[in-house]
Amino acid sequence: MGEAYLVAVKPSARRTSRAAAEWVAERGPRRRFDSKQLAREWARETSPQGHTLWIQDAHPLDSGPADGYLLARRHRGHDRGPPGEQASLGGC
């Protein structure tokens, strides 16, 4: 296995995933894994249907203890339909 990998569960993941929110409520906002691959597997397992959670490496200059973050993309309002047609730039 690889090196241990510490994940901080971000608010977006807690709002999106009940499993992530329960983890934080029961055990705190960080979770240690034996490897980054295992952290990624947990992200997939905790992703509710129709949403994606993923592991993002922490920035090298980030002074916090986490090696990475569990994140979720926020969906605002309703699901968007297909994109519309593009407008002309006026004869370009």
C-alpha positions as CSV (number, residue, x, y, z in Angstrom):
1,M,0.0,0.0,0.0
2,G,1.0,3.6,-0.4
3,E,1.5,6.3,2.3
4,A,-1.2,7.3,4.7
5,Y,-3.5,10.0,3.3
6,L,-5.5,12.4,5.5
7,V,-8.7,13.8,4.1
8,A,-10.6,16.9,5.3
9,V,-14.3,16.6,4.6
10,K,-15.4,20.0,3.2
11,P,-18.8,21.6,3.8
12,S,-19.9,20.9,0.2
13,A,-19.4,17.2,0.7
14,R,-21.3,17.2,4.0
15,R,-24.3,19.0,2.4
16,T,-24.3,16.6,-0.5
17,S,-23.7,13.3,1.1
18,R,-25.5,12.0,4.2
19,A,-22.7,9.4,4.7
20,A,-20.0,12.2,4.8
21,A,-22.1,14.3,7.1
22,E,-22.6,11.3,9.5
23,W,-18.9,10.6,9.5
24,V,-18.2,14.2,10.5
25,A,-20.9,14.2,13.2
26,E,-19.6,11.0,14.7
27,R,-15.9,11.2,14.2
28,G,-14.9,14.7,13.2
29,P,-14.0,16.5,10.0
30,R,-11.0,14.5,9.0
31,R,-10.5,10.9,8.0
32,R,-7.2,9.0,7.6
33,F,-6.8,6.3,4.9
34,D,-4.0,3.9,4.2
35,S,-3.6,5.3,0.7
36,K,-5.0,8.0,-1.6
37,Q,-6.6,5.3,-3.7
38,L,-8.7,4.1,-0.6
39,A,-9.7,7.8,-0.1
40,R,-10.9,7.9,-3.7
41,E,-12.9,4.7,-3.3
42,W,-14.6,6.2,-0.2
43,A,-15.5,9.3,-2.2
44,R,-17.1,7.1,-4.8
45,E,-19.0,5.0,-2.2
46,T,-20.3,8.1,-0.4
47,S,-21.5,9.9,-3.6
48,P,-25.3,9.9,-3.6
49,Q,-27.0,9.1,-6.9
50,G,-26.8,12.0,-9.3
51,H,-23.9,13.7,-7.5
52,T,-20.2,13.3,-7.6
53,L,-17.8,13.5,-4.6
54,W,-14.1,13.5,-5.3
55,I,-10.7,13.8,-3.6
56,Q,-8.7,16.9,-4.4
57,D,-5.1,17.1,-3.3
58,A,-4.3,20.0,-0.9
59,H,-2.2,22.7,-2.4
60,P,1.5,22.3,-1.6
61,L,1.6,25.6,0.2
62,D,-1.5,24.8,2.3
63,S,-0.2,24.7,5.9
64,G,-3.1,22.6,7.2
65,P,-2.7,18.9,8.2
66,A,-4.8,17.4,5.4
67,D,-3.3,15.8,2.3
68,G,-6.5,16.3,0.4
69,Y,-10.1,17.3,0.6
70,L,-13.4,15.5,0.0
71,L,-15.4,17.9,-2.2
72,A,-18.8,17.9,-4.0
73,R,-20.0,20.1,-6.8
74,R,-22.9,22.3,-5.7
75,H,-26.0,22.1,-7.8
76,R,-28.0,25.3,-7.8
77,G,-31.7,25.1,-8.3
78,H,-32.9,22.6,-10.8
79,D,-31.1,20.5,-13.3
80,R,-30.1,22.5,-16.3
81,G,-31.3,21.4,-19.7
82,P,-29.0,21.2,-22.8
83,P,-27.2,24.4,-23.7
84,G,-28.9,26.8,-26.1
85,E,-27.5,28.0,-29.4
86,Q,-24.7,30.5,-29.6
87,A,-25.3,34.0,-30.8
88,S,-23.4,35.5,-33.7
89,L,-20.7,38.1,-33.0
90,G,-22.0,40.3,-35.7
91,G,-20.4,39.2,-38.9
92,C,-17.1,37.9,-37.5
